[in-house]
């Protein structure tokens, strides 16, 4: 597979071809994800929960993220690597520039930040300085304490309108990708149609341009499996087979099914 770039993903969206993102935090799994044909790897701050055992992503530091990004990038072959900016590492623009630099120097090709309109100046600054940005809207886990739990977002007309407005704003600010997490499937499909940039869904139905899952969830290793997760290990003989099954299911449209989506 040729090296994946943002223009590969733009072309896939234009052609209606779905692409795949899987989280990885170390060299071995990064190699397997890349060999399974996923176009993108997310070094997610979900590592705070699945690797470090915290009950949220809030304790994760920029040093943790740079360390795991470097581990992933040593073994990744073709996938585009997106690294999460952890909690409070981008709340001020100057910090965002310094912290994004650490992740890019660790080998990431893009950084991800949770937020909408309030982030637009920061997104603009990063992009102007050569750092591509993926934004993240909907259930943004770093705001779990504001939401009062891991709850589906965008169910009221007011919330839905605000998520759509945020999505348009971050695209206008220069974001290259958008993750939509745990929002009703019709809203995610509408946003994906309205935006030019590719939209990656998680718990957001089948109408987005791509799907992402946390690797430990899709391998059935997590203690709590949210409704939108399918355990791809259940019918596979190896981790490699499970990863390939996820890639195939996203591309042929069999995952996510209705039972994995919210209304
Ligand atoms: O940290 C992460 O793994 C994420 C995904 C849930 C999208 O942000």
py3Dmol code that shows the C-alpha trace and the ligand (Angstrom):
import py3Dmol

protein = """\
ATOM      1  CA  UNK A   1       0.000   0.000   0.000  1.00  0.00           C
ATOM      2  CA  UNK A   2       1.413   3.475  -0.836  1.00  0.00           C
ATOM      3  CA  UNK A   3       1.909   5.846   2.128  1.00  0.00           C
ATOM      4  CA  UNK A   4      -1.414   7.353   3.130  1.00  0.00           C
ATOM      5  CA  UNK A   5      -1.642  11.143   3.158  1.00  0.00           C
ATOM      6  CA  UNK A   6      -4.499  13.537   3.731  1.00  0.00           C
ATOM      7  CA  UNK A   7      -4.976  13.773  -0.034  1.00  0.00           C
ATOM      8  CA  UNK A   8      -5.493   9.975  -0.166  1.00  0.00           C
ATOM      9  CA  UNK A   9      -8.278  10.357   2.406  1.00  0.00           C
ATOM     10  CA  UNK A  10      -9.819  13.334   0.567  1.00  0.00           C
ATOM     11  CA  UNK A  11      -9.894  11.280  -2.639  1.00  0.00           C
ATOM     12  CA  UNK A  12     -11.476   8.342  -0.804  1.00  0.00           C
ATOM     13  CA  UNK A  13     -14.229  10.608   0.511  1.00  0.00           C
ATOM     14  CA  UNK A  14     -14.835  12.025  -2.960  1.00  0.00           C
ATOM     15  CA  UNK A  15     -15.051   8.486  -4.384  1.00  0.00           C
ATOM     16  CA  UNK A  16     -17.360   7.285  -1.589  1.00  0.00           C
ATOM     17  CA  UNK A  17     -14.756   4.747  -0.381  1.00  0.00           C
ATOM     18  CA  UNK A  18     -14.804   4.194   3.380  1.00  0.00           C
ATOM     19  CA  UNK A  19     -11.521   4.253   5.286  1.00  0.00           C
ATOM     20  CA  UNK A  20     -10.499   2.832   8.644  1.00  0.00           C
ATOM     21  CA  UNK A  21      -8.794   4.091  11.779  1.00  0.00           C
ATOM     22  CA  UNK A  22      -7.741   1.905  14.726  1.00  0.00           C
ATOM     23  CA  UNK A  23      -6.006   3.029  17.891  1.00  0.00           C
ATOM     24  CA  UNK A  24      -2.506   1.737  18.651  1.00  0.00           C
ATOM     25  CA  UNK A  25      -0.099   2.714  21.384  1.00  0.00           C
ATOM     26  CA  UNK A  26       2.989   0.576  20.766  1.00  0.00           C
ATOM     27  CA  UNK A  27       5.200  -0.743  17.980  1.00  0.00           C
ATOM     28  CA  UNK A  28       3.834  -4.293  17.709  1.00  0.00           C
ATOM     29  CA  UNK A  29       0.193  -3.283  17.409  1.00  0.00           C
ATOM     30  CA  UNK A  30       1.026  -0.368  15.110  1.00  0.00           C
ATOM     31  CA  UNK A  31       2.652  -2.855  12.722  1.00  0.00           C
ATOM     32  CA  UNK A  32      -0.375  -5.164  12.860  1.00  0.00           C
ATOM     33  CA  UNK A  33      -2.845  -2.302  12.297  1.00  0.00           C
ATOM     34  CA  UNK A  34      -0.873  -1.018   9.369  1.00  0.00           C
ATOM     35  CA  UNK A  35      -0.478  -4.526   7.889  1.00  0.00           C
ATOM     36  CA  UNK A  36      -4.251  -5.095   8.285  1.00  0.00           C
ATOM     37  CA  UNK A  37      -4.830  -2.254   5.809  1.00  0.00           C
ATOM     38  CA  UNK A  38      -6.157   0.481   8.106  1.00  0.00           C
ATOM     39  CA  UNK A  39      -5.448   3.814   6.454  1.00  0.00           C
ATOM     40  CA  UNK A  40      -4.982   5.681   9.732  1.00  0.00           C
ATOM     41  CA  UNK A  41      -3.701   4.916  13.235  1.00  0.00           C
ATOM     42  CA  UNK A  42      -4.860   6.986  16.187  1.00  0.00           C
ATOM     43  CA  UNK A  43      -2.492   7.213  19.147  1.00  0.00           C
ATOM     44  CA  UNK A  44      -5.478   8.013  21.335  1.00  0.00           C
ATOM     45  CA  UNK A  45      -5.413   9.421  24.831  1.00  0.00           C
ATOM     46  CA  UNK A  46      -7.712   6.438  25.486  1.00  0.00           C
ATOM     47  CA  UNK A  47      -4.343   4.940  26.464  1.00  0.00           C
ATOM     48  CA  UNK A  48      -5.004   6.547  29.850  1.00  0.00           C
ATOM     49  CA  UNK A  49      -7.816   4.043  30.314  1.00  0.00           C
ATOM     50  CA  UNK A  50      -6.755   0.927  28.401  1.00  0.00           C
ATOM     51  CA  UNK A  51      -3.000   1.021  29.180  1.00  0.00           C
ATOM     52  CA  UNK A  52      -2.695   3.062  32.363  1.00  0.00           C
ATOM     53  CA  UNK A  53      -5.898   1.914  34.118  1.00  0.00           C
ATOM     54  CA  UNK A  54      -7.361   5.366  34.834  1.00  0.00           C
ATOM     55  CA  UNK A  55     -11.122   5.837  34.698  1.00  0.00           C
ATOM     56  CA  UNK A  56     -10.843   8.775  32.281  1.00  0.00           C
ATOM     57  CA  UNK A  57      -8.376  10.310  29.821  1.00  0.00           C
ATOM     58  CA  UNK A  58      -7.783  13.334  32.052  1.00  0.00           C
ATOM     59  CA  UNK A  59      -4.524  12.189  33.760  1.00  0.00           C
ATOM     60  CA  UNK A  60      -2.709  11.624  30.423  1.00  0.00           C
ATOM     61  CA  UNK A  61       0.255  13.964  29.853  1.00  0.00           C
ATOM     62  CA  UNK A  62       1.965  15.286  26.735  1.00  0.00           C
ATOM     63  CA  UNK A  63       5.040  13.221  27.698  1.00  0.00           C
ATOM     64  CA  UNK A  64       2.887  10.045  27.703  1.00  0.00           C
ATOM     65  CA  UNK A  65       1.509  10.943  24.276  1.00  0.00           C
ATOM     66  CA  UNK A  66       4.932  11.745  22.779  1.00  0.00           C
ATOM     67  CA  UNK A  67       6.376   8.468  24.134  1.00  0.00           C
ATOM     68  CA  UNK A  68       3.584   6.293  22.697  1.00  0.00           C
ATOM     69  CA  UNK A  69       3.523   8.231  19.412  1.00  0.00           C
ATOM     70  CA  UNK A  70       7.233   7.549  18.943  1.00  0.00           C
ATOM     71  CA  UNK A  71       6.704   3.814  19.694  1.00  0.00           C
ATOM     72  CA  UNK A  72       3.916   3.622  17.098  1.00  0.00           C
ATOM     73  CA  UNK A  73       5.801   5.572  14.448  1.00  0.00           C
ATOM     74  CA  UNK A  74       8.861   3.288  14.631  1.00  0.00           C
ATOM     75  CA  UNK A  75       6.774   0.331  13.407  1.00  0.00           C
ATOM     76  CA  UNK A  76       4.051   1.879  11.281  1.00  0.00           C
ATOM     77  CA  UNK A  77       4.602   1.337   7.585  1.00  0.00           C
ATOM     78  CA  UNK A  78       1.940   3.102   5.515  1.00  0.00           C
ATOM     79  CA  UNK A  79      -0.815   4.460   7.740  1.00  0.00           C
ATOM     80  CA  UNK A  80      -1.255   8.149   8.528  1.00  0.00           C
ATOM     81  CA  UNK A  81      -0.582   8.589  12.265  1.00  0.00           C
ATOM     82  CA  UNK A  82      -2.794  10.952  14.264  1.00  0.00           C
ATOM     83  CA  UNK A  83      -1.764  11.707  17.863  1.00  0.00           C
ATOM     84  CA  UNK A  84      -4.120  13.008  20.537  1.00  0.00           C
ATOM     85  CA  UNK A  85      -3.384  16.260  22.325  1.00  0.00           C
ATOM     86  CA  UNK A  86      -4.164  15.430  25.972  1.00  0.00           C
ATOM     87  CA  UNK A  87      -6.378  17.293  28.440  1.00  0.00           C
ATOM     88  CA  UNK A  88      -5.431  20.995  28.878  1.00  0.00           C
ATOM     89  CA  UNK A  89      -2.445  20.738  26.507  1.00  0.00           C
ATOM     90  CA  UNK A  90      -4.155  23.045  23.961  1.00  0.00           C
ATOM     91  CA  UNK A  91      -6.354  25.293  26.081  1.00  0.00           C
ATOM     92  CA  UNK A  92      -4.027  28.233  25.329  1.00  0.00           C
ATOM     93  CA  UNK A  93      -2.745  28.769  21.804  1.00  0.00           C
ATOM     94  CA  UNK A  94       0.940  29.065  22.787  1.00  0.00           C
ATOM     95  CA  UNK A  95       0.788  25.750  24.702  1.00  0.00           C
ATOM     96  CA  UNK A  96      -0.963  24.127  21.755  1.00  0.00           C
ATOM     97  CA  UNK A  97       1.897  25.100  19.423  1.00  0.00           C
ATOM     98  CA  UNK A  98       4.609  23.762  21.754  1.00  0.00           C
ATOM     99  CA  UNK A  99       2.743  20.543  22.584  1.00  0.00           C
ATOM    100  CA  UNK A 100       1.739  19.830  18.991  1.00  0.00           C
ATOM    101  CA  UNK A 101       5.409  20.297  18.059  1.00  0.00           C
ATOM    102  CA  UNK A 102       6.349  17.501  20.521  1.00  0.00           C
ATOM    103  CA  UNK A 103       3.888  15.088  18.914  1.00  0.00           C
ATOM    104  CA  UNK A 104       4.960  15.961  15.356  1.00  0.00           C
ATOM    105  CA  UNK A 105       8.621  15.560  16.323  1.00  0.00           C
ATOM    106  CA  UNK A 106       7.723  12.159  17.816  1.00  0.00           C
ATOM    107  CA  UNK A 107       6.550  11.180  14.322  1.00  0.00           C
ATOM    108  CA  UNK A 108       2.816  12.030  14.137  1.00  0.00           C
ATOM    109  CA  UNK A 109       1.495  13.397  10.863  1.00  0.00           C
ATOM    110  CA  UNK A 110      -1.523  15.098  12.456  1.00  0.00           C
ATOM    111  CA  UNK A 111      -2.736  16.058  15.930  1.00  0.00           C
ATOM    112  CA  UNK A 112      -6.259  15.662  17.299  1.00  0.00           C
ATOM    113  CA  UNK A 113      -8.012  18.089  19.640  1.00  0.00           C
ATOM    114  CA  UNK A 114     -11.443  17.972  21.257  1.00  0.00           C
ATOM    115  CA  UNK A 115     -13.554  21.063  20.663  1.00  0.00           C
ATOM    116  CA  UNK A 116     -15.338  23.298  18.169  1.00  0.00           C
ATOM    117  CA  UNK A 117     -15.733  27.046  17.723  1.00  0.00           C
ATOM    118  CA  UNK A 118     -13.489  27.950  20.687  1.00  0.00           C
ATOM    119  CA  UNK A 119     -10.607  26.091  18.996  1.00  0.00           C
ATOM    120  CA  UNK A 120     -10.788  27.755  15.613  1.00  0.00           C
ATOM    121  CA  UNK A 121      -7.964  30.303  16.162  1.00  0.00           C
ATOM    122  CA  UNK A 122      -5.724  27.538  17.523  1.00  0.00           C
ATOM    123  CA  UNK A 123      -6.495  25.270  14.570  1.00  0.00           C
ATOM    124  CA  UNK A 124      -5.725  28.134  12.186  1.00  0.00           C
ATOM    125  CA  UNK A 125      -2.377  28.825  13.916  1.00  0.00           C
ATOM    126  CA  UNK A 126      -1.303  25.181  13.883  1.00  0.00           C
ATOM    127  CA  UNK A 127      -2.229  24.667  10.232  1.00  0.00           C
ATOM    128  CA  UNK A 128      -0.452  27.882   9.202  1.00  0.00           C
ATOM    129  CA  UNK A 129       2.689  26.525  10.867  1.00  0.00           C
ATOM    130  CA  UNK A 130       2.510  23.152   9.115  1.00  0.00           C
ATOM    131  CA  UNK A 131       0.654  21.029  11.660  1.00  0.00           C
ATOM    132  CA  UNK A 132      -2.476  19.312  10.275  1.00  0.00           C
ATOM    133  CA  UNK A 133      -5.392  19.039  12.688  1.00  0.00           C
ATOM    134  CA  UNK A 134      -8.155  16.521  13.280  1.00  0.00           C
ATOM    135  CA  UNK A 135     -10.968  17.957  15.431  1.00  0.00           C
ATOM    136  CA  UNK A 136     -13.209  15.837  17.689  1.00  0.00           C
ATOM    137  CA  UNK A 137     -16.865  16.677  18.463  1.00  0.00           C
ATOM    138  CA  UNK A 138     -19.866  15.024  20.110  1.00  0.00           C
ATOM    139  CA  UNK A 139     -18.962  12.976  23.176  1.00  0.00           C
ATOM    140  CA  UNK A 140     -15.526  14.453  23.799  1.00  0.00           C
ATOM    141  CA  UNK A 141     -14.130  12.279  26.616  1.00  0.00           C
ATOM    142  CA  UNK A 142     -11.914  15.014  28.102  1.00  0.00           C
ATOM    143  CA  UNK A 143     -15.164  16.850  28.986  1.00  0.00           C
ATOM    144  CA  UNK A 144     -16.695  13.867  30.821  1.00  0.00           C
ATOM    145  CA  UNK A 145     -17.056  15.934  33.997  1.00  0.00           C
ATOM    146  CA  UNK A 146     -18.961  18.652  32.150  1.00  0.00           C
ATOM    147  CA  UNK A 147     -21.273  16.067  30.548  1.00  0.00           C
ATOM    148  CA  UNK A 148     -21.783  14.211  33.844  1.00  0.00           C
ATOM    149  CA  UNK A 149     -20.799  10.870  32.323  1.00  0.00           C
ATOM    150  CA  UNK A 150     -20.145   9.212  28.967  1.00  0.00           C
ATOM    151  CA  UNK A 151     -23.465  10.158  27.346  1.00  0.00           C
ATOM    152  CA  UNK A 152     -24.692  10.357  23.764  1.00  0.00           C
ATOM    153  CA  UNK A 153     -24.574  13.993  22.599  1.00  0.00           C
ATOM    154  CA  UNK A 154     -26.587  15.898  19.982  1.00  0.00           C
ATOM    155  CA  UNK A 155     -30.006  14.448  20.784  1.00  0.00           C
ATOM    156  CA  UNK A 156     -31.807  17.766  21.278  1.00  0.00           C
ATOM    157  CA  UNK A 157     -32.301  20.126  18.308  1.00  0.00           C
ATOM    158  CA  UNK A 158     -30.207  22.778  20.114  1.00  0.00           C
ATOM    159  CA  UNK A 159     -27.282  20.392  20.700  1.00  0.00           C
ATOM    160  CA  UNK A 160     -27.495  19.058  17.126  1.00  0.00           C
ATOM    161  CA  UNK A 161     -27.428  22.605  15.707  1.00  0.00           C
ATOM    162  CA  UNK A 162     -24.423  23.478  17.852  1.00  0.00           C
ATOM    163  CA  UNK A 163     -22.446  20.367  16.785  1.00  0.00           C
ATOM    164  CA  UNK A 164     -23.144  21.144  13.118  1.00  0.00           C
ATOM    165  CA  UNK A 165     -22.074  24.786  13.619  1.00  0.00           C
ATOM    166  CA  UNK A 166     -18.875  23.626  15.365  1.00  0.00           C
ATOM    167  CA  UNK A 167     -18.134  21.210  12.498  1.00  0.00           C
ATOM    168  CA  UNK A 168     -18.485  23.921   9.857  1.00  0.00           C
ATOM    169  CA  UNK A 169     -16.339  26.310  11.918  1.00  0.00           C
ATOM    170  CA  UNK A 170     -13.463  23.860  12.420  1.00  0.00           C
ATOM    171  CA  UNK A 171     -13.466  23.050   8.701  1.00  0.00           C
ATOM    172  CA  UNK A 172     -13.333  26.770   7.892  1.00  0.00           C
ATOM    173  CA  UNK A 173     -10.456  27.157  10.383  1.00  0.00           C
ATOM    174  CA  UNK A 174      -8.428  24.609   8.387  1.00  0.00           C
ATOM    175  CA  UNK A 175      -8.975  21.222  10.088  1.00  0.00           C
ATOM    176  CA  UNK A 176      -8.239  18.281   7.773  1.00  0.00           C
ATOM    177  CA  UNK A 177     -10.355  15.634   9.513  1.00  0.00           C
ATOM    178  CA  UNK A 178     -13.183  15.447  12.037  1.00  0.00           C
ATOM    179  CA  UNK A 179     -14.010  12.693  14.544  1.00  0.00           C
ATOM    180  CA  UNK A 180     -17.664  12.501  15.628  1.00  0.00           C
ATOM    181  CA  UNK A 181     -18.215  10.396  18.736  1.00  0.00           C
ATOM    182  CA  UNK A 182     -21.508   9.054  20.107  1.00  0.00           C
ATOM    183  CA  UNK A 183     -24.043  11.199  18.323  1.00  0.00           C
ATOM    184  CA  UNK A 184     -27.249  10.117  16.556  1.00  0.00           C
ATOM    185  CA  UNK A 185     -26.597   8.450  13.194  1.00  0.00           C
ATOM    186  CA  UNK A 186     -28.798  10.857  11.156  1.00  0.00           C
ATOM    187  CA  UNK A 187     -26.917  13.883  12.567  1.00  0.00           C
ATOM    188  CA  UNK A 188     -23.514  12.337  11.788  1.00  0.00           C
ATOM    189  CA  UNK A 189     -24.621  11.468   8.249  1.00  0.00           C
ATOM    190  CA  UNK A 190     -25.889  15.018   7.711  1.00  0.00           C
ATOM    191  CA  UNK A 191     -22.602  16.561   8.943  1.00  0.00           C
ATOM    192  CA  UNK A 192     -20.554  14.150   6.788  1.00  0.00           C
ATOM    193  CA  UNK A 193     -22.554  15.155   3.702  1.00  0.00           C
ATOM    194  CA  UNK A 194     -22.261  18.875   4.435  1.00  0.00           C
ATOM    195  CA  UNK A 195     -18.492  18.911   5.079  1.00  0.00           C
ATOM    196  CA  UNK A 196     -15.804  18.637   2.412  1.00  0.00           C
ATOM    197  CA  UNK A 197     -13.287  17.155   4.877  1.00  0.00           C
ATOM    198  CA  UNK A 198     -13.491  13.434   5.751  1.00  0.00           C
ATOM    199  CA  UNK A 199     -15.467  12.577   8.893  1.00  0.00           C
ATOM    200  CA  UNK A 200     -14.525   9.594  11.070  1.00  0.00           C
ATOM    201  CA  UNK A 201     -17.294   8.163  13.238  1.00  0.00           C
ATOM    202  CA  UNK A 202     -17.303   6.205  16.490  1.00  0.00           C
ATOM    203  CA  UNK A 203     -20.771   5.394  17.754  1.00  0.00           C
ATOM    204  CA  UNK A 204     -22.053   7.750  15.049  1.00  0.00           C
ATOM    205  CA  UNK A 205     -23.666   5.305  12.616  1.00  0.00           C
ATOM    206  CA  UNK A 206     -22.819   4.186   9.118  1.00  0.00           C
ATOM    207  CA  UNK A 207     -23.138   7.515   7.333  1.00  0.00           C
ATOM    208  CA  UNK A 208     -19.658   8.874   8.107  1.00  0.00           C
ATOM    209  CA  UNK A 209     -16.704   8.599   5.708  1.00  0.00           C
ATOM    210  CA  UNK A 210     -14.686   6.358   8.021  1.00  0.00           C
ATOM    211  CA  UNK A 211     -14.876   4.462  11.315  1.00  0.00           C
ATOM    212  CA  UNK A 212     -12.560   4.345  14.309  1.00  0.00           C
ATOM    213  CA  UNK A 213     -12.553   1.953  17.263  1.00  0.00           C
ATOM    214  CA  UNK A 214     -10.320   1.644  20.294  1.00  0.00           C
ATOM    215  CA  UNK A 215      -8.322  -1.534  19.639  1.00  0.00           C
ATOM    216  CA  UNK A 216      -8.907  -3.033  23.083  1.00  0.00           C
ATOM    217  CA  UNK A 217     -12.684  -2.616  22.603  1.00  0.00           C
ATOM    218  CA  UNK A 218     -12.831  -4.247  19.160  1.00  0.00           C
ATOM    219  CA  UNK A 219     -10.682  -7.148  20.398  1.00  0.00           C
ATOM    220  CA  UNK A 220     -13.161  -7.716  23.244  1.00  0.00           C
ATOM    221  CA  UNK A 221     -10.576  -6.944  25.935  1.00  0.00           C
ATOM    222  CA  UNK A 222     -12.279  -4.007  27.662  1.00  0.00           C
ATOM    223  CA  UNK A 223     -14.367  -4.510  30.791  1.00  0.00           C
ATOM    224  CA  UNK A 224     -17.218  -2.321  29.512  1.00  0.00           C
ATOM    225  CA  UNK A 225     -18.238  -2.674  25.849  1.00  0.00           C
ATOM    226  CA  UNK A 226     -20.347   0.290  24.690  1.00  0.00           C
ATOM    227  CA  UNK A 227     -23.308  -0.435  22.392  1.00  0.00           C
ATOM    228  CA  UNK A 228     -21.451   0.750  19.281  1.00  0.00           C
ATOM    229  CA  UNK A 229     -18.569  -1.735  19.664  1.00  0.00           C
ATOM    230  CA  UNK A 230     -18.410  -5.072  17.857  1.00  0.00           C
ATOM    231  CA  UNK A 231     -16.048  -7.698  19.234  1.00  0.00           C
ATOM    232  CA  UNK A 232     -14.168  -8.709  16.065  1.00  0.00           C
ATOM    233  CA  UNK A 233     -12.109 -11.262  18.011  1.00  0.00           C
ATOM    234  CA  UNK A 234     -15.215 -13.387  18.679  1.00  0.00           C
ATOM    235  CA  UNK A 235     -15.146 -14.966  15.212  1.00  0.00           C
ATOM    236  CA  UNK A 236     -11.407 -14.643  14.508  1.00  0.00           C
ATOM    237  CA  UNK A 237      -8.545 -17.019  15.202  1.00  0.00           C
ATOM    238  CA  UNK A 238      -5.930 -14.318  15.745  1.00  0.00           C
ATOM    239  CA  UNK A 239      -5.526 -10.602  16.434  1.00  0.00           C
ATOM    240  CA  UNK A 240      -4.383 -10.135  12.831  1.00  0.00           C
ATOM    241  CA  UNK A 241      -7.568 -11.791  11.552  1.00  0.00           C
ATOM    242  CA  UNK A 242      -9.748  -9.652  13.853  1.00  0.00           C
ATOM    243  CA  UNK A 243      -8.093  -6.439  12.649  1.00  0.00           C
ATOM    244  CA  UNK A 244      -8.560  -7.480   9.019  1.00  0.00           C
ATOM    245  CA  UNK A 245     -12.219  -8.384   9.728  1.00  0.00           C
ATOM    246  CA  UNK A 246     -12.828  -4.872  11.095  1.00  0.00           C
ATOM    247  CA  UNK A 247     -11.179  -3.263   8.060  1.00  0.00           C
ATOM    248  CA  UNK A 248     -13.273  -5.418   5.698  1.00  0.00           C
ATOM    249  CA  UNK A 249     -16.518  -4.783   7.594  1.00  0.00           C
ATOM    250  CA  UNK A 250     -16.074  -0.992   7.454  1.00  0.00           C
ATOM    251  CA  UNK A 251     -15.232  -1.060   3.772  1.00  0.00           C
ATOM    252  CA  UNK A 252     -18.126  -3.356   2.772  1.00  0.00           C
ATOM    253  CA  UNK A 253     -20.551  -1.400   4.971  1.00  0.00           C
ATOM    254  CA  UNK A 254     -21.461  -4.306   7.293  1.00  0.00           C
ATOM    255  CA  UNK A 255     -20.074  -2.412  10.323  1.00  0.00           C
ATOM    256  CA  UNK A 256     -21.563  -0.421  11.957  1.00  0.00           C
ATOM    257  CA  UNK A 257     -25.022  -1.996  11.774  1.00  0.00           C
ATOM    258  CA  UNK A 258     -28.218  -0.430  13.181  1.00  0.00           C
ATOM    259  CA  UNK A 259     -27.653  -2.169  16.507  1.00  0.00           C
ATOM    260  CA  UNK A 260     -24.362  -0.239  16.908  1.00  0.00           C
ATOM    261  CA  UNK A 261     -25.970   3.156  16.229  1.00  0.00           C
ATOM    262  CA  UNK A 262     -27.896   5.766  18.229  1.00  0.00           C
ATOM    263  CA  UNK A 263     -31.004   7.615  17.088  1.00  0.00           C
TER     264      UNK A 263
END
"""
ligand_1 = """\
8
LIG
O -8.565 8.510 22.483
C -9.156 7.865 21.617
O -8.944 6.662 21.417
C -10.168 8.555 20.837
C -11.157 7.732 20.087
C -12.214 7.279 21.021
C -11.721 8.442 18.906
O -10.228 9.757 20.845
"""
view = py3Dmol.view(width=600, height=400)
view.addModel(protein, "pdb")
view.setStyle({"model": 0}, {"cartoon": {"style": "trace"}})
view.addModel(ligand_1, "xyz")
view.setStyle({"model": 1}, {"stick": {}})
view.zoomTo()
view.show()
